[in-house]
Amino acid sequence: YVVQPVTRFDAADPTKMRVQMLLCLGVGDLIYTNGDIRVGSTPASTLPGFSSTHYPPGADVSGDERSENWVNSTEVGGTSSGTGLDMAQTSPDADDIIADSMTVSGS
């Protein structure tokens, strides 16, 4: 990987998850066809929604969003281990009121 892969839900269809990555296949000019590209042992041409872009040596890739280096942080996320931000739901489990008296006003 040139930068680490990024996994996101598709903005047009949030039921689909997309993985984007920027890879370096080698140094210099390479000769390959779309049939040579595989994900594991599966030909990429048989995968719906698969796309790739070939950049020759020295090309400017700064306009490609896959070149952005997103860093996953272990400090953010729902947690019960005492580290990171607590993003768990913290609403009360019951609606009961325990009190000697209660005053309610308003509509």
Backbone as a chain_set.jsonl record, in Angstrom:
{"seq": "YVVQPVTRFDAADPTKMRVQMLLCLGVGDLIYTNGDIRVGSTPASTLPGFSSTHYPPGADVSGDERSENWVNSTEVGGTSSGTGLDMAQTSPDADDIIADSMTVSGS", "coords": {"N": [[0.841, -1.187, 0.0], [0.471, 2.246, -0.791], [-0.679, 4.263, 0.693], [-2.669, 3.657, 3.634], [-5.528, 1.471, 3.253], [-8.916, 2.681, 2.909], [-12.074, 2.33, 4.32], [-15.411, 2.871, 3.607], [-18.927, 3.712, 3.794], [-20.994, 3.745, 0.929], [-21.961, 6.798, -0.447], [-24.119, 7.169, -2.184], [-25.545, 4.82, -1.898], [-26.074, 3.702, 1.049], [-26.115, 1.076, 1.964], [-24.083, -0.267, 0.872], [-20.683, -1.074, 1.233], [-17.573, 0.373, 0.628], [-14.201, -0.154, -0.311], [-11.284, 1.618, -0.604], [-8.108, 2.001, -2.077], [-4.641, 2.821, -2.561], [-2.246, 1.521, -4.494], [1.082, 0.341, -5.121], [2.391, -1.288, -7.768], [4.889, -1.927, -8.701], [8.231, -0.95, -9.774], [8.915, 1.41, -12.278], [7.897, 1.151, -15.793], [5.146, -0.96, -16.316], [3.715, -3.848, -17.827], [0.554, -4.956, -18.226], [-2.716, -6.473, -18.322], [-6.286, -5.86, -17.912], [-7.294, -8.322, -17.212], [-5.263, -9.417, -15.748], [-5.421, -8.363, -13.232], [-6.252, -9.121, -9.959], [-8.253, -9.925, -7.086], [-7.267, -11.405, -4.398], [-7.59, -14.627, -5.457], [-9.485, -14.133, -7.302], [-10.522, -12.938, -10.416], [-10.514, -9.495, -11.064], [-12.197, -8.44, -12.972], [-14.525, -9.881, -12.774], [-15.808, -8.963, -10.575], [-18.495, -7.123, -9.437], [-18.742, -3.606, -9.597], [-16.048, -3.136, -9.214], [-13.244, -1.081, -9.767], [-10.383, 0.4, -11.317], [-7.464, 2.467, -11.598], [-4.791, 3.297, -13.651], [-1.641, 4.655, -13.127], [1.093, 6.107, -14.699], [4.728, 5.997, -14.213], [5.9, 8.748, -12.269], [3.572, 10.247, -12.389], [1.147, 12.703, -11.319], [-0.683, 12.175, -8.521], [-2.201, 13.559, -6.748], [-4.778, 14.55, -7.08], [-6.425, 12.401, -6.789], [-8.646, 10.869, -4.65], [-7.937, 8.58, -3.305], [-5.322, 8.889, -2.661], [-5.182, 10.265, -0.321], [-4.08, 10.273, 2.996], [-5.515, 8.644, 5.432], [-5.681, 8.139, 8.851], [-6.302, 5.603, 11.081], [-7.552, 5.884, 14.334], [-6.964, 4.696, 17.575], [-8.041, 5.92, 19.693], [-10.637, 6.767, 19.413], [-14.027, 5.881, 19.434], [-16.679, 3.582, 20.361], [-16.366, 2.279, 23.572], [-15.498, 0.107, 26.278], [-13.363, -0.256, 27.767], [-12.142, 1.755, 29.122], [-10.476, 3.426, 27.742], [-10.138, 5.886, 25.177], [-12.922, 7.626, 23.595], [-16.08, 7.616, 25.12], [-18.642, 6.406, 23.424], [-20.964, 5.156, 23.735], [-24.48, 4.578, 24.251], [-26.093, 6.42, 26.764], [-28.529, 6.748, 28.053], [-31.203, 6.754, 30.514], [-32.333, 3.622, 31.943], [-34.906, 3.297, 32.829], [-38.133, 4.908, 33.396], [-38.954, 5.62, 35.871], [-39.637, 7.613, 38.766], [-38.201, 8.346, 41.768], [-39.057, 9.825, 44.608], [-39.896, 12.041, 47.367], [-41.656, 14.067, 46.866], [-43.04, 15.826, 43.984], [-42.964, 18.419, 41.625], [-44.575, 19.614, 38.827], [-44.65, 21.688, 36.035], [-45.916, 23.695, 33.336], [-46.755, 23.081, 29.844]], "CA": [[0.0, 0.0, 0.0], [1.143, 3.535, -0.736], [-1.318, 4.741, 1.925], [-3.522, 2.569, 4.111], [-6.87, 1.423, 2.662], [-9.994, 3.369, 3.625], [-13.369, 1.681, 4.141], [-16.516, 3.809, 3.85], [-20.206, 3.377, 3.186], [-21.247, 4.472, -0.312], [-22.875, 7.926, -0.218], [-25.317, 6.977, -3.004], [-26.259, 3.646, -1.393], [-25.427, 3.408, 2.33], [-26.076, -0.354, 2.282], [-22.864, -0.799, 0.263], [-19.423, -0.634, 1.807], [-16.526, 0.472, -0.388], [-12.815, -0.1, 0.146], [-10.447, 2.313, -1.577], [-6.692, 1.906, -1.734], [-3.657, 3.235, -3.551], [-1.222, 0.476, -4.484], [2.221, 0.402, -6.028], [2.59, -2.641, -8.282], [6.298, -2.146, -8.985], [9.017, 0.211, -10.167], [9.061, 1.547, -13.729], [6.738, 0.843, -16.636], [4.691, -2.344, -16.219], [2.77, -4.257, -18.862], [-0.459, -5.887, -17.721], [-4.067, -6.241, -18.836], [-7.292, -5.908, -16.846], [-7.44, -9.713, -16.809], [-4.186, -9.754, -14.816], [-5.72, -7.804, -11.911], [-7.041, -10.057, -9.149], [-8.443, -9.705, -5.652], [-7.023, -12.783, -3.996], [-7.487, -15.415, -6.692], [-10.651, -13.792, -8.121], [-10.276, -11.881, -11.409], [-11.239, -8.261, -10.744], [-13.218, -8.201, -13.996], [-15.756, -10.589, -12.397], [-16.357, -8.342, -9.367], [-19.314, -5.949, -9.741], [-18.352, -2.374, -8.919], [-14.593, -2.978, -9.119], [-12.64, -0.165, -10.736], [-8.979, 0.694, -11.042], [-6.857, 3.509, -12.414], [-3.354, 3.084, -13.815], [-0.835, 5.868, -13.217], [2.465, 5.811, -15.124], [5.75, 6.556, -13.318], [6.013, 10.203, -12.222], [2.266, 10.907, -12.51], [0.642, 13.424, -10.149], [-1.88, 11.485, -8.019], [-2.777, 14.363, -5.667], [-6.202, 14.76, -7.322], [-7.134, 11.141, -6.554], [-8.955, 10.792, -3.218], [-7.268, 7.406, -2.726], [-3.979, 9.284, -2.231], [-5.28, 10.91, 0.994], [-3.649, 9.35, 4.045], [-6.39, 8.632, 6.6], [-5.083, 7.321, 9.901], [-7.251, 5.105, 12.071], [-7.133, 6.184, 15.694], [-7.498, 3.806, 18.608], [-8.58, 6.762, 20.758], [-12.01, 7.152, 19.109], [-14.915, 4.75, 19.204], [-17.364, 3.05, 21.531], [-15.405, 1.494, 24.343], [-15.796, -0.205, 27.677], [-12.078, -0.576, 28.384], [-11.623, 2.9, 29.85], [-9.658, 4.265, 26.877], [-10.896, 6.446, 24.06], [-14.14, 8.365, 23.895], [-17.239, 6.767, 25.366], [-19.675, 6.748, 22.456], [-22.095, 4.277, 24.002], [-25.695, 5.264, 24.667], [-26.103, 6.535, 28.224], [-29.844, 7.171, 28.53], [-31.686, 5.931, 31.629], [-32.991, 2.363, 31.597], [-36.303, 3.321, 33.274], [-38.746, 6.225, 33.512], [-39.461, 5.751, 37.239], [-39.153, 8.714, 39.59], [-38.232, 8.014, 43.196], [-38.95, 11.088, 45.337], [-40.95, 12.28, 48.346], [-42.637, 14.923, 46.208], [-42.64, 16.226, 42.647], [-43.716, 19.543, 41.093], [-44.49, 19.669, 37.376], [-45.345, 22.855, 35.505], [-45.78, 23.848, 31.892], [-47.765, 22.356, 29.075]], "C": [[0.88, 1.241, 0.0], [0.621, 4.297, 0.479], [-2.283, 3.643, 2.364], [-4.91, 2.624, 3.473], [-7.893, 2.136, 3.548], [-11.304, 2.665, 3.293], [-14.458, 2.672, 4.52], [-17.795, 3.221, 3.276], [-20.401, 4.277, 1.975], [-22.272, 5.573, -0.048], [-24.175, 7.754, -0.994], [-26.17, 5.813, -2.51], [-25.596, 3.189, -0.098], [-25.45, 1.937, 2.741], [-24.823, -1.007, 1.698], [-21.634, -0.219, 0.951], [-18.348, -0.685, 0.724], [-15.155, 0.519, 0.289], [-12.008, 0.561, -0.96], [-9.001, 2.219, -1.121], [-5.832, 2.372, -2.894], [-2.486, 2.266, -3.427], [-0.088, 0.812, -5.437], [2.506, -1.025, -6.47], [4.049, -2.948, -8.577], [6.974, -0.853, -9.386], [9.129, 0.238, -11.688], [7.778, 1.233, -14.469], [6.412, -0.642, -16.539], [3.708, -2.631, -17.343], [1.835, -5.292, -18.253], [-1.792, -5.53, -18.346], [-5.037, -6.279, -17.668], [-7.514, -7.332, -16.359], [-6.369, -10.171, -15.834], [-4.477, -9.282, -13.393], [-6.648, -8.753, -11.169], [-7.173, -9.535, -7.725], [-8.38, -11.092, -5.042], [-6.807, -13.593, -5.262], [-8.64, -15.119, -7.653], [-10.291, -12.705, -9.132], [-11.145, -10.651, -11.104], [-12.354, -7.987, -11.74], [-14.535, -8.906, -13.67], [-16.415, -9.985, -11.161], [-17.181, -7.115, -9.733], [-18.83, -4.731, -8.945], [-16.856, -2.172, -8.781], [-14.119, -1.988, -10.169], [-11.192, 0.075, -10.337], [-8.507, 1.777, -12.001], [-5.363, 3.236, -12.47], [-2.664, 4.434, -13.943], [0.573, 5.482, -13.657], [3.473, 6.415, -14.14], [5.806, 8.079, -13.418], [4.699, 10.947, -12.312], [1.893, 11.601, -11.203], [-0.662, 12.764, -9.709], [-2.602, 12.302, -6.953], [-4.264, 14.636, -5.858], [-7.047, 13.518, -7.081], [-7.376, 10.996, -5.053], [-8.305, 9.593, -2.542], [-5.862, 7.732, -2.254], [-3.989, 9.978, -0.87], [-4.939, 9.892, 2.074], [-4.522, 9.513, 5.283], [-5.792, 7.685, 7.621], [-6.166, 6.904, 10.876], [-6.703, 5.361, 13.462], [-7.765, 5.207, 16.665], [-8.148, 4.595, 19.729], [-10.034, 7.146, 20.536], [-12.829, 5.901, 18.862], [-15.594, 4.327, 20.484], [-16.429, 2.127, 22.282], [-15.926, 1.198, 25.736], [-14.501, -0.473, 28.427], [-11.491, 0.587, 29.169], [-10.7, 3.769, 29.014], [-10.526, 4.785, 25.746], [-12.121, 7.201, 24.532], [-15.283, 7.387, 24.105], [-18.348, 7.214, 24.431], [-20.892, 5.851, 22.616], [-23.296, 5.112, 24.434], [-25.753, 5.274, 26.188], [-27.449, 7.008, 28.758], [-30.299, 6.255, 29.663], [-32.391, 4.67, 31.134], [-34.479, 2.378, 31.938], [-36.796, 4.756, 33.359], [-39.259, 6.481, 34.926], [-38.829, 6.946, 37.943], [-39.292, 8.292, 41.043], [-37.988, 9.309, 43.952], [-40.078, 11.18, 46.345], [-42.037, 13.166, 47.757], [-42.094, 15.335, 44.846], [-43.539, 17.374, 42.208], [-43.485, 19.599, 39.59], [-45.245, 20.898, 36.917], [-45.097, 22.929, 34.008], [-46.805, 23.008, 31.163], [-47.256, 21.05, 28.552]], "O": [[1.898, 1.296, 0.69], [1.4, 4.908, 1.211], [-2.67, 2.795, 1.559], [-5.414, 3.71, 3.184], [-7.752, 2.186, 4.77], [-11.608, 2.429, 2.124], [-14.44, 3.244, 5.61], [-17.765, 2.356, 2.4], [-20.014, 5.445, 1.999], [-23.335, 5.309, 0.513], [-25.234, 8.155, -0.51], [-27.388, 5.821, -2.685], [-24.664, 2.385, -0.128], [-24.865, 1.58, 3.764], [-24.531, -2.166, 1.993], [-21.563, 0.982, 1.215], [-18.234, -1.671, -0.005], [-14.982, 1.155, 1.329], [-12.04, 0.124, -2.111], [-8.702, 2.34, 0.067], [-6.242, 2.325, -4.054], [-1.823, 2.199, -2.391], [-0.291, 1.491, -6.443], [2.827, -1.879, -5.644], [4.417, -4.118, -8.694], [6.365, 0.216, -9.343], [9.404, -0.786, -12.314], [6.715, 1.07, -13.868], [7.3, -1.486, -16.664], [2.956, -1.75, -17.758], [2.265, -6.362, -17.822], [-1.978, -4.418, -18.842], [-4.67, -6.679, -16.563], [-7.886, -7.532, -15.203], [-6.532, -11.191, -15.164], [-3.845, -9.752, -12.446], [-7.697, -9.142, -11.682], [-6.316, -8.802, -7.23], [-9.329, -11.868, -5.153], [-5.925, -13.271, -6.058], [-8.767, -15.767, -8.692], [-9.799, -11.648, -8.738], [-12.355, -10.764, -10.911], [-13.355, -7.363, -11.388], [-15.568, -8.556, -14.241], [-17.474, -10.45, -10.741], [-16.638, -6.156, -10.282], [-18.545, -4.837, -7.752], [-16.425, -1.135, -8.279], [-14.541, -2.047, -11.324], [-10.828, -0.036, -9.166], [-9.079, 1.974, -13.074], [-4.74, 2.972, -11.442], [-3.053, 5.261, -14.767], [1.187, 4.61, -13.042], [3.105, 7.258, -13.322], [5.766, 8.636, -14.515], [4.7, 12.178, -12.312], [2.27, 11.153, -10.12], [-1.645, 12.79, -10.45], [-3.524, 11.795, -6.313], [-4.954, 14.929, -4.882], [-8.273, 13.586, -7.164], [-6.427, 10.999, -4.269], [-8.138, 9.592, -1.322], [-5.26, 6.945, -1.524], [-2.926, 10.255, -0.315], [-5.455, 8.774, 2.063], [-4.298, 10.415, 6.091], [-5.435, 6.554, 7.291], [-6.867, 7.747, 11.434], [-5.535, 5.089, 13.739], [-8.961, 4.924, 16.586], [-8.746, 4.007, 20.629], [-10.622, 7.798, 21.399], [-12.391, 4.979, 18.174], [-15.14, 4.671, 21.575], [-15.77, 1.281, 21.678], [-16.708, 1.967, 26.295], [-14.528, -0.87, 29.592], [-10.455, 0.435, 29.815], [-10.181, 4.763, 29.522], [-11.54, 4.177, 25.404], [-12.326, 7.388, 25.732], [-15.433, 6.432, 23.344], [-18.931, 8.281, 24.622], [-21.749, 5.795, 21.735], [-23.136, 6.228, 24.928], [-25.493, 4.256, 26.83], [-27.499, 7.618, 29.826], [-29.842, 5.117, 29.767], [-32.971, 4.654, 30.048], [-35.24, 1.57, 31.407], [-36.006, 5.699, 33.391], [-39.941, 7.48, 35.151], [-37.652, 7.252, 37.749], [-40.378, 7.924, 41.49], [-36.877, 9.839, 43.953], [-41.093, 10.497, 46.216], [-43.209, 13.031, 48.109], [-40.9, 15.226, 44.566], [-44.754, 17.312, 42.398], [-42.343, 19.628, 39.13], [-46.369, 21.133, 37.362], [-44.177, 22.299, 33.485], [-47.616, 22.314, 31.777], [-47.992, 20.323, 27.884]]}, "num_chains": 1, "name": "protein.A"}
